[in-house]
């Protein structure tokens, strides 16, 4: 795994023309024609250290975290992890990231069904609906059923003539004489994340499970995609599974939305075996 670091929120408008000009002279490779300082280097690169020290000498420092509001002389330092195949092969569990292009839709009020737009129908292995919804066509459902994926649940979806649309206007796949798409869920909930995961709301404040819902996210400092951590002892209490839902319902919706899908390495290998275009993101399991 390698880390790549870029800068965000740094242009001549907030840096000031004099400081931006100095940056442009000293680090021209990091400046864009639109007068933004973006820069990008692997973590540990000597040029990166030069930039950080130069900015600090002028009173500019990285913000405290991805969700935190920046101070007057703070910038976003975006840290992105790059995993290779060897990394992915080593993880026991992964986030089921979906794949393909997003599909417009939403959940039917007072119903478990996802409503999908007829305007964006196309052949694919898996599609994302909103932040958490994942849908697959009938052919992929048959593959996953034949492979006996443990604790998977397939929920029927409905179609809307357009999007946005009134929720009282929808059709079944049978009405359309089309092969159906199914929402993937699970009948198994995971335990809460490890306490080493910092849960915040959309403003970067500590998440309050008892107050008004203001969003729920994992924050890991300046990492663009924070990793989720579980304790091995907590997962050991569960039956063997290939797919499960997080205890936490992440996103900006509400506490009643479904959790994030976490899958096993076996699930990933099934997708590789059948050449399914599916994305994954690592999940850490800590000894304690």
N, C-alpha and C positions, 0 to 999 in steps of 0.2 A: 504494500500500500504506500502510495506517495501522496504528499500534500502540495497543493498549488495555491499560491496566495496572490490576490489582486486587491486593488483599492476601489472603494465606492464612495460616492458623495463628495468628490473632489474635483471641482472645476474652477475656472478663474472667477466665477461669480461669488463663491463663498470663500475661496482661498485669498482673493485679492489679486489684482493683476501683477503686482510686483513679485509676490511669492510664486505665482504660477509661472511667470517669466523665468524666475530662477530655476524652478523645477524643469521647465522646458529646455533650458540651456544645459543643465547638468544631467538630466535623465530624458533625453529626447525620445527614446524608444517607448516611453510610457505615456506620451502625450498624443492625443488624437486631433484630427483636423477640427473637431467640434470644441476644442479647448477643454477637454476632460483629461484628468490624470487617472489612468486606469492601472497601468503597470501589472505585470504578472511574472512571478518567478517561483521555482520550487522552494519549499521551505528549507532554510539553511543556506540559500544562495547568498554569496557575499554582497551582491548588488542590492538585495533586499535589505540587508543590514544597513547599508549606506543610506537608503531612502528613509528608513525608520529613524535613524540618528539625525538626518538632515531635518526631517519634519519636527522632531522633538526639540532640536536647537531653535526652531522658530515657534515653539509653543503649541504644536499640534500633536495629538495623541489618538490612538485607536479608541473607539467607543467600547463600552463595557460588555456589550453583547449584541446579538443579531436583532433582538426585539426591543432593545433599550433605545429610548429617544436620545439622539446625539446632543451633546453640549455644543456651545458656540465654537469651540476649537477642537472638535472631535470628528473623526472620519470612520467609515466602515472599513474594517479589514476583513475581507471575505476569504475564508480558508475552505478550500474544497478538497475532499479526499478522492483519490483515484485508485480504484481497486483493479487488480488484474485477475485473470482466471484462477490462478493459484489461491488468491485470497478468497474468492467466492467458493471454491471447492472446500475450503477449510471451515466454513461456517456451518453450524448445525441447523440454524434457523435464519430465515430471511424475511424481510417485508416483501409482500407481493405487490410490486409497484405497478402492475398493469402493463399496458403497451398499446401500440396503435395510436390513432388520433382520438382526442376526447369526443364524446357523444353528448349532445345537449339533452338534458332531461332533468327530472326531479322526482321525488317520492310523492305518490298520491296521498293527500291528507287522509288520516285515519285508515291507512292501508299499508301493508308491507311492500306493495308493488312499486317498482320503478317505472316511470313513464318516459319513453324514449321518443325523440323527434323522428318523424319519417323523412325529414329533409336531409339527414346526415347518414343514411343507411349505406354501408359499404362492406365488402368482404374483408374480414380480418380475423385474427386469432383471439384477441381480447380487446375490449374497449373500456375506457375510463369514463365514468359518469360522476361529475362533481369530484370532491376530494376523496371519497371513500368507495363509491360504487364501482364494481368491476363486473362486466358482463361478457359472456362467451356465447358463440353460436352453438347450435345443436351438435355439430360435428365434434367440437371440442368437449362438450359435455360427455359425449359417448366415449371419448378417449379417457377422460378422467374417471369415469365410472368403470371402464374396463380395467384400469390400473388400480382400482380399489383404493382411491385416495381417502384416507381416514378422516372422518368428521367433516366432510364437505356437505354443503346443502345448496341446492339449486332452487331459486325462487323465480316464478314466472314474471315476465315483464309485459308491459302494454305499450301500444304505439299511439302517438298524437299526430294529427295532420300537420301541425307546424309547431314552432316553439319561439316565443312563449305562446301558450294556449290555455284555454279554460280547462280545468281539470275534469269537467263533465263531458269533454269530447275526447274519447280515446277508442282504439280498436284493438282487437286481439290479433295475434299472428295468423290465426286460423282465418279470420276475416280477410286478411291480406293474401292468403294462400302462399305464405312465405314460411321458410324454416325458422323456428323461434330462436330468440336469444334468451339466455338465462342469467340472472344475477347470481354470482358466487358469494355465499356466506358460509358460516360454520355454526354447528350446534355446541361449540366448546368455547368458553371464555378463559383467557389467560389470567393469571394473578396480576396484581399491580406491578408496575415497573419497579426496578430497584431504586432505593432511595438515592443512589448516586445520580439519577436522572433529575434534572431541575425542570419542574413543570411551571409554565408561566402562561399568562393570558396574552391577548394581542398587544398589550402595551408593555409587555416585559415584566409585569409585576407577578409575584408568586401567586400561583393558581389557588383560588379559594373555592373548594368544592361545595361550600354551604351558601355562598353569596350569589348575586346575579351572575349569570353566565356571560363571560366576556371573551370567550375563546379559550382554547387549550392547546398548548404546543410543548414540545421538548426543546429546551434551549441549552446549547453547549458552547457558551462563549461566542466566538466569531466564526464557528463552523457553519457553513451554509446548510449542510444536511447533518444534523446531530444524530448520533447513534443511540438506539434504544438498548438498555441493559436490563437483564433479568438475573436473579440469583438462581444458581443451579438447584439449590435445595427447594425453591418454590416450584420450579418446573418439574422436579422429581415427583411431586404430589399428583401430577396429571396423568391421565392415560396416554398411551402413545398416539400421536396425531400427526397429520400432514398439513392441516390448515386449522387455524383458530383465530378468534377475534381478540384484540387487545381489551383489557379491562377498561381502559380510558377511551373516550370518544373524542378524538382529536379534531381540530378545525374550528371554524368560526360559526358553526351552525348552532347546535344546542346539545344538551347533555343526553338527549334521547336518541341521537343518531347512532348508527352502527360504529363499531370500532374499526381499527386498521387490521387488515388481514396479515397474519404471520404464518409462513409456511415452512415446511421442513426441507432439508437438503434432498430428501427423496422426491418431494414435489418438483423441485428444480430439475432433478435428473430426468423425471418423466417428461417435462417440457422440452428438455434438450433432446431426449430420445425421439420425440415426435416433431421436432423442428418447430415448436411453437414460439412465436415471437413475443416473449414475456420479459418484463424488466423486474429486477430484484434489488433489494438494498439490505446490507448486512445487519444482523441483530447480534449483540454480544451476550454471552452467557458467562457470568462471573462465578468463581468458586464460592464466594459469599459476598 
